[in-house]
Amino acid sequence: MKPAAELQVLYDISRILDETDDLKSILTPILLAISSHTPMVRGAITLLNRNTKEILIESAYGLTDIQQQKGRYRIGEGITGIVVESGHHLVIPDISKDSRYMNKTGAETDLIKERHRISFFSIPIHSGHEIIGTLNISFMDCNDDDFDRYLKFLSVISSMVARAVRIRQELREEKEQLLDENRRLKAELKECFTPERIIGRSHSMKELFDLIAKVSKSDATVLIRGESGTGKELVAQEIHDNSYRSERPFVKVNCAALPANIIESELFGHEKGAFSGAYALHKGRFELADQGTLFLDEIGELSSGMQVKLLRVLQEHEFERVGGTRTIKVDVRIIAATNRNLEEELRKGTFREDLYYRLNVFPLHIPPLRERKSDILLLCDHFIEKYNRKNNRNVKRISSTAIDLLMMYHWPGNVRELENCIERSVIISQDDVIHGHLLPPSLQSAESSDTQSKTTLRQSLEALEYELIAEALKQTRGNQSKAAQQLGITERIMGLRIEKYCFDSSRYR
């Protein structure tokens, strides 16, 4: 190989290295540049995988894809593995006479059979004190006198490749770190479960969301507790939608809304002719919810007889239709809800203890709105947007007075009451603002409704005292002694009060 040819190859390689940051797109052109001015028949650049400690062919010349995939080495295995382990180059004048050459790719077999002498050069690629791969070149029928010259030439190329590989590996590792960080952040966001239908950022709601996320991935029976209007049905829907049953039916039953004489038929179905009016076979809610979720709202309203039958389904996963004898097996997840104090019902004996423990596997408590007032304005914004669309309105804000009233109110009807309140206000607003006077009377304060008390504390107390004495005299038919006893005062004080308020006892006889 002439010096001019060497310089041309080195120039071509330096130009290739400057063209792109993509490691794969530069290695093959480098091998092509070497082959254009040397008797190279095959070449490969291998890189060490730092995680698996396996040496793989990153780019090749003269190898098929299948042959390239076969070229995998462990550290210390074959010529390539020995070079990576030792950090020193190896030159094999004739691979057919050296047992260290493993010919894993099988590419040299035909050339050896044709009695060609294949010389193999393996040059380590250094990155500081670390060996990151090798430059492997196979020459055919190469003169021994050219070995030193080729060795020096390939060593220069190896150092050029090393710098390029190091820079690009650092870029690749940095990119992989960013991708890993991105995946980690996405996983964290996924873990921070926020239901689509339930609005809330308060601490108690975040705790509830965490529990919903955990129980959704299981098949546990859930008992949702909370006051009326807190959104128990929405929680049940979220659990179903985020479970592996999400593609299956979500069937809802309000146990309080169904008359006691038909609830069994609604839950378990009935056969044709089972009772008067049963003109056709009717599938119950359990059958309809097979493989899915059955939501039993107001579970505390079930009669004792229905509690026994529900317990059997929970235990055995089977039932019979009303009027039928065939046992039907179902796979249904149960989510129950109640606003009742079931523990109190247990003490009264109106709710079965065994059913309670079957339902209360994973209890969820939805806090009332008065305990999460920081969510009120979020809910208001949501409902304003909802009822703006529904009623073709354009309410833009809530006045400060209205906000104060909303935050002071105790919300016995919870989110449902708030929604109704906002819907009404959106409809009657005249200037795209919800003012305090637009809110229902139950939310009004004395100041906002101009109904401040016009009496003093003393006048109010005297009026109350007069009313209590009059009521006591009425109940005792004017008997001052009994009236005093009933009010817990002496007869003397009673007489003074009768004199003060000018009572006529005879009027009450």
C-alpha positions in Angstrom: 0.0 0.0 0.0 1.5 3.3 -1.1 1.8 6.3 1.3 -0.5 8.4 -1.0 -3.2 5.8 -0.7 -2.8 5.7 3.1 -3.2 9.5 3.3 -6.3 9.3 1.0 -7.9 6.7 3.3 -7.1 8.7 6.4 -8.5 11.9 4.8 -11.7 10.0 3.7 -12.2 8.6 7.2 -11.7 12.1 8.9 -14.3 13.5 6.5 -16.7 10.7 7.4 -16.2 11.3 11.1 -17.1 15.0 10.7 -20.3 14.4 8.8 -22.7 13.0 11.4 -23.1 12.1 15.1 -24.9 8.8 14.3 -22.5 6.0 15.2 -23.9 3.4 12.9 -23.9 5.6 9.8 -20.1 6.3 10.1 -18.7 2.8 10.8 -19.7 1.1 7.5 -18.2 4.0 5.3 -15.0 3.7 7.3 -14.7 0.0 6.5 -15.5 0.8 2.8 -12.7 3.4 2.8 -10.2 0.8 4.0 -11.4 -1.8 1.5 -10.9 0.6 -1.4 -7.1 0.8 -1.0 -6.2 -2.5 0.6 -6.6 -6.3 -0.1 -9.3 -6.4 2.7 -11.9 -9.1 2.1 -13.7 -8.7 5.3 -13.9 -6.2 8.1 -15.8 -5.5 11.3 -15.9 -3.0 14.1 -17.0 -4.6 17.4 -18.1 -2.8 20.5 -18.3 -4.0 24.1 -21.7 -3.8 25.7 -21.0 -2.5 29.2 -24.1 -4.0 30.7 -24.0 -7.5 29.3 -20.2 -7.7 28.9 -20.7 -9.2 25.5 -18.8 -8.1 22.4 -21.0 -7.5 19.4 -20.3 -6.6 15.7 -21.6 -3.0 15.4 -20.7 -2.6 11.7 -19.3 -5.0 9.1 -18.0 -5.3 5.5 -18.3 -8.5 3.6 -20.6 -10.2 6.1 -24.3 -11.0 5.7 -26.7 -10.0 8.4 -26.9 -13.6 9.6 -23.1 -13.9 9.7 -22.9 -10.6 11.6 -25.4 -11.8 14.2 -23.3 -14.9 14.8 -20.2 -12.7 15.6 -20.8 -12.5 19.4 -18.0 -13.0 21.8 -17.4 -13.0 25.6 -14.4 -11.3 27.0 -11.4 -13.6 26.5 -13.2 -15.7 23.9 -11.5 -16.0 20.4 -9.1 -13.4 19.0 -11.6 -10.6 19.5 -12.2 -11.5 23.2 -8.5 -11.9 23.9 -7.8 -8.4 22.4 -10.5 -6.8 24.5 -9.3 -8.5 27.6 -5.6 -7.8 27.1 -5.8 -4.4 25.4 -3.0 -5.5 22.9 -3.4 -6.1 19.2 -3.1 -9.5 17.6 -1.9 -10.3 14.0 -2.6 -13.8 12.7 -0.6 -14.4 9.5 -2.8 -17.5 8.6 -6.0 -18.1 10.4 -6.2 -21.7 9.2 -3.1 -22.5 11.3 -4.1 -20.7 14.5 -6.6 -22.4 16.8 -7.5 -19.2 18.6 -9.4 -18.0 15.5 -12.9 -19.4 16.0 -14.5 -18.4 12.6 -17.8 -17.9 14.4 -19.3 -16.1 11.4 -18.3 -18.9 9.0 -17.4 -16.3 6.4 -13.9 -17.5 5.8 -14.7 -21.1 5.3 -14.9 -21.0 1.5 -11.7 -18.9 1.1 -9.8 -21.4 3.2 -11.1 -24.3 1.1 -9.9 -22.5 -2.0 -6.4 -22.4 -0.4 -6.3 -18.7 0.1 -4.2 -17.4 3.0 -6.3 -15.2 5.2 -4.4 -12.9 7.6 -6.4 -11.4 10.5 -5.6 -8.1 12.2 -7.5 -7.3 15.5 -6.7 -3.8 16.8 -8.1 -2.7 20.2 -10.2 0.5 20.3 -9.2 2.5 23.4 -11.2 5.0 25.3 -8.8 6.3 27.9 -7.8 3.2 29.9 -10.8 1.3 28.8 -11.1 -1.1 25.9 -14.5 -0.4 24.2 -14.1 -2.7 21.1 -11.9 -3.8 18.3 -11.2 -3.1 14.6 -11.0 -6.5 12.9 -9.7 -6.7 9.3 -9.1 -9.8 7.2 -6.6 -9.6 4.3 -6.4 -12.2 1.5 -3.0 -13.3 0.3 -1.2 -10.5 2.0 2.7 -10.4 1.9 4.4 -10.8 5.3 6.5 -7.7 4.5 3.3 -5.5 4.6 2.2 -6.7 8.0 4.0 -3.9 10.0 2.8 -1.2 7.6 -0.8 -2.4 7.8 -0.6 -2.7 11.6 0.5 0.9 12.0 -2.0 2.1 9.4 -4.9 0.2 11.2 -3.7 1.5 14.6 -4.1 5.1 13.4 -7.6 4.3 12.1 -8.4 2.6 15.4 -7.5 5.7 17.4 -9.6 7.9 15.0 -12.5 5.5 15.4 -12.0 5.5 19.2 -12.4 9.2 19.6 -15.5 9.2 17.4 -17.0 6.2 19.2 -16.3 7.8 22.6 -18.0 11.1 21.7 -20.9 9.3 20.1 -21.3 6.8 23.0 -21.4 9.7 25.5 -24.1 11.3 23.4 -26.0 8.0 23.1 -25.6 7.4 26.9 -26.8 10.9 27.6 -29.8 10.4 25.4 -30.6 7.1 27.0 -30.4 8.7 30.4 -32.8 11.4 29.3 -35.1 8.7 27.9 -34.9 6.7 31.2 -35.6 9.9 33.1 -38.6 10.6 30.9 -39.9 7.0 31.3 -39.4 7.3 35.1 -41.3 10.6 35.3 -44.1 9.2 33.1 -44.3 6.2 35.5 -44.4 8.5 38.5 -47.2 10.6 36.8 -49.0 7.3 36.1 -48.8 6.4 39.8 -50.2 9.8 40.8 -53.6 8.6 39.8 -56.1 11.4 39.0 -59.6 10.1 38.1 -61.2 11.7 35.1 -64.7 12.1 36.6 -63.8 13.1 40.2 -62.5 16.6 40.9 -60.4 17.4 43.9 -57.0 18.5 45.0 -57.4 18.4 48.8 -55.3 16.1 50.9 -58.2 13.8 51.7 -59.1 13.5 48.0 -55.5 12.7 47.0 -55.5 9.9 49.6 -58.8 8.6 48.2 -57.3 8.7 44.6 -54.3 6.7 45.8 -56.6 4.0 47.3 -58.7 3.9 44.1 -55.6 3.4 42.0 -54.5 0.5 44.2 -57.8 -1.3 44.5 -58.6 -0.9 40.8 -55.9 -3.3 39.8 -57.2 -6.0 42.1 -60.4 -7.9 42.1 -61.3 -7.1 45.7 -64.8 -6.3 46.8 -65.1 -2.6 47.6 -67.5 -0.9 50.1 -67.8 2.8 49.4 -68.9 4.9 52.4 -70.0 8.5 52.3 -72.9 10.9 52.8 -75.5 11.3 50.1 -74.3 13.4 47.2 -70.6 12.8 47.7 -70.1 10.9 44.4 -70.1 7.2 45.4 -71.3 6.1 42.0 -68.5 8.1 40.3 -65.9 6.3 42.5 -67.3 3.0 41.5 -67.2 3.9 37.8 -63.5 4.9 38.2 -62.6 1.7 39.9 -64.3 -0.3 37.1 -62.8 1.8 34.3 -59.2 1.3 35.6 -59.6 -2.4 36.3 -58.9 -5.3 34.0 -62.7 -5.7 33.6 -63.0 -2.2 32.0 -64.0 -3.7 28.6 -66.8 -5.7 30.4 -70.2 -4.5 31.6 -70.6 -2.0 34.5 -74.1 -2.7 35.8 -75.7 -0.4 38.4 -78.4 -1.3 40.9 -80.0 1.2 43.4 -81.2 -1.1 46.1 -83.4 1.7 47.7 -85.1 2.5 44.4 -86.4 -1.1 43.8 -89.5 -2.3 45.6 -88.8 -5.2 48.0 -91.1 -7.6 46.0 -89.2 -7.2 42.7 -85.6 -6.7 43.8 -84.9 -10.4 43.8 -86.1 -10.7 40.2 -84.0 -7.7 39.2 -80.8 -9.1 40.8 -81.1 -12.7 39.9 -83.7 -12.8 37.0 -86.7 -15.0 36.7 -88.0 -17.8 34.5 -91.0 -17.5 32.3 -94.1 -18.1 34.3 -92.3 -17.8 37.7 -95.1 -15.4 38.9 -98.0 -13.4 37.6 -96.7 -11.1 34.8 -93.5 -13.1 34.1 -94.3 -13.6 30.4 -90.7 -14.2 29.3 -87.4 -15.2 30.7 -85.6 -12.3 32.4 -81.9 -12.1 33.0 -81.0 -10.4 36.3 -78.3 -7.8 36.9 -75.8 -10.5 38.1 -76.1 -12.3 34.8 -75.8 -9.1 32.8 -72.6 -8.1 34.8 -70.9 -11.5 34.2 -67.1 -10.9 33.7 -67.7 -7.3 34.7 -68.6 -5.2 37.7 -71.9 -4.9 39.6 -72.4 -1.7 41.6 -74.9 -2.1 44.5 -75.9 1.4 45.6 -77.6 1.9 49.0 -76.7 -1.7 50.1 -78.0 -0.9 53.6 -81.6 -0.8 52.3 -81.7 -4.6 51.5 -84.1 -6.7 53.5 -82.7 -9.5 55.7 -84.0 -12.1 53.2 -82.2 -10.5 50.3 -79.0 -10.1 52.4 -78.9 -13.9 52.8 -79.2 -14.5 49.1 -76.6 -11.9 48.3 -74.2 -13.5 50.7 -74.6 -16.8 48.9 -73.6 -15.2 45.6 -70.6 -13.5 47.2 -69.5 -16.8 48.7 -70.3 -19.3 46.0 -70.5 -17.1 42.8 -73.7 -18.9 41.9 -77.5 -18.4 42.1 -80.8 -19.6 40.7 -83.3 -17.4 38.9 -86.7 -16.8 40.5 -88.8 -19.8 39.6 -85.9 -21.8 38.3 -83.8 -24.7 39.5 -80.7 -24.4 37.3 -77.7 -23.1 39.1 -76.0 -20.2 37.2 -72.3 -19.5 37.8 -71.0 -15.9 37.4 -67.8 -14.1 37.7 -68.7 -10.6 39.0 -66.8 -8.1 41.0 -69.0 -6.4 43.6 -68.7 -2.7 44.5 -71.2 -1.7 47.2 -72.1 1.7 48.5 -74.1 3.1 51.4 -74.6 6.3 53.4 -75.8 4.4 56.4 -73.8 3.6 59.5 -73.6 -0.1 59.0 -71.9 -0.7 62.3 -75.0 0.8 64.0 -77.2 -1.4 61.8 -75.2 -4.5 63.0 -75.9 -3.5 66.6 -79.6 -3.2 65.8 -79.5 -6.5 64.0 -80.9 -5.1 60.8 -77.7 -5.9 58.8 -76.0 -9.3 58.7 -72.6 -9.4 60.2 -71.3 -12.1 57.8 -72.5 -10.0 54.8 -70.9 -6.9 56.3 -67.5 -8.6 56.4 -67.9 -10.0 52.9 -68.5 -6.5 51.6 -66.1 -4.6 53.7 -62.9 -6.2 52.2 -61.6 -2.8 50.9 -63.5 0.1 52.5 -63.3 3.6 50.9 -64.6 6.7 52.6 -65.5 9.7 50.5 -65.1 12.9 52.6 -68.1 15.2 52.7 -67.8 18.6 50.9 -67.6 20.5 54.2 -64.4 18.7 55.0 -62.7 19.6 51.7 -63.8 23.2 51.1 -60.6 23.8 49.2 -62.2 21.8 46.3 -65.3 24.0 46.2 -64.0 26.5 43.7 -62.6 23.7 41.5 -66.0 22.1 41.4 -67.7 25.4 40.7 -65.5 26.0 37.7 -66.3 22.6 36.4 -70.0 23.0 36.9 -70.1 26.5 35.3 -68.3 25.1 32.2 -70.7 22.1 32.1 -73.9 24.2 32.4 -72.6 26.9 30.1 -72.4 24.3 27.4 -75.7 22.7 28.3 -77.7 25.9 28.5 -75.8 28.0 25.9 -74.7 30.5 28.5 -71.4 32.3 29.0 -71.0 32.8 32.8 -67.4 33.9 33.3 -66.8 34.3 37.0 -68.2 34.1 40.6 -68.3 37.3 42.6 -66.4 37.7 45.8 -69.6 37.8 47.8 -70.8 34.6 46.2 -67.5 32.9 46.9 -67.8 33.8 50.6 -71.3 32.4 50.8 -70.2 29.2 49.1 -67.2 28.7 51.4 -69.2 29.4 54.6 -72.1 27.0 53.8 -72.0 23.6 55.4 -73.3 21.7 52.3 -75.5 18.9 53.8 -76.2 17.7 50.2 -72.5 17.7 49.3 -71.4 17.9 45.7 -74.9 17.1 44.3 -76.3 20.2 46.2 -73.4 22.4 44.9 -74.0 21.2 41.3 -77.7 22.1 41.6 -76.9 25.4 43.1 -74.4 26.3 40.3 -76.8 25.1 37.6 -79.6 27.4 38.9 -77.2 30.3 39.2 -75.9 29.9 35.6 -79.5 29.8 34.3 -80.7 33.0 36.1 -77.5 35.1 35.7 -78.1 38.2 33.7 -74.5 39.6 33.3 -72.4 36.4 33.0 -71.5 36.6 36.7 -72.7 34.5 39.6 -73.6 37.0 42.3 -74.3 36.3 45.9 -78.0 37.2 45.5 -78.4 34.5 42.8 -77.6 31.7 45.2 -80.5 29.8 46.9 -82.0 31.3 50.1 -80.4 28.4 52.1 -76.9 29.9 51.3 -77.8 33.5 52.1 -76.4 35.3 55.1 -78.3 37.9 57.1 -76.1 40.6 55.5 -76.5 39.4 51.9 -80.3 39.0 52.2 -80.7 42.2 54.3 -82.3 40.4 57.1 -80.1 41.4 60.0 -81.7 41.2 63.5 -83.3 44.5 64.6 -83.5 43.5 68.3 -80.9 43.5 71.1 -79.7 40.4 72.9 -81.8 41.3 75.9 -85.0 41.7 73.8 -84.4 38.4 72.1 -83.8 36.6 75.5 -87.0 38.1 76.9 -89.0 37.1 73.9 -87.7 33.5 74.3 -88.5 33.5 78.0 -92.0 34.7 77.4 -92.5 32.0 74.8 -91.2 29.2 77.1 -93.4 30.3 80.0 -96.5 30.6 77.8 -95.9 27.1 76.5 -95.4 25.7 80.0 -98.7 27.3 81.2 -100.5 25.9 78.2 -99.2 22.3 78.9 -100.1 22.5 82.6 -103.5 24.2 82.0 -102.4 27.3 83.9 -101.0 25.5 86.9 -98.1 27.8 87.9 -96.5 25.3 90.3 -96.4 22.5 87.7 -95.2 25.0 85.0 -92.3 26.2 87.3 -91.4 22.5 88.0 -91.4 21.8 84.2 -89.1 24.8 83.5 -86.8 24.0 86.4 -87.4 27.3 88.3 -88.9 28.1 91.7 -92.5 29.0 92.2 -91.4 32.5 93.4 -89.4 33.1 90.2 -92.4 31.8 88.2 -94.7 34.3 90.0 -92.3 37.2 89.3 -92.2 36.3 85.6 -96.0 36.0 85.4 -96.2 39.5 86.9 -93.5 40.9 84.6 -95.1 39.6 81.4 -98.7 40.2 82.6 -99.8 36.5 82.2 -103.4 35.6 83.0 -103.3 32.0 84.1 -107.1 31.6 83.8 -106.7 31.9 80.0 -104.8 28.5 79.9 -107.3 26.5 82.0 
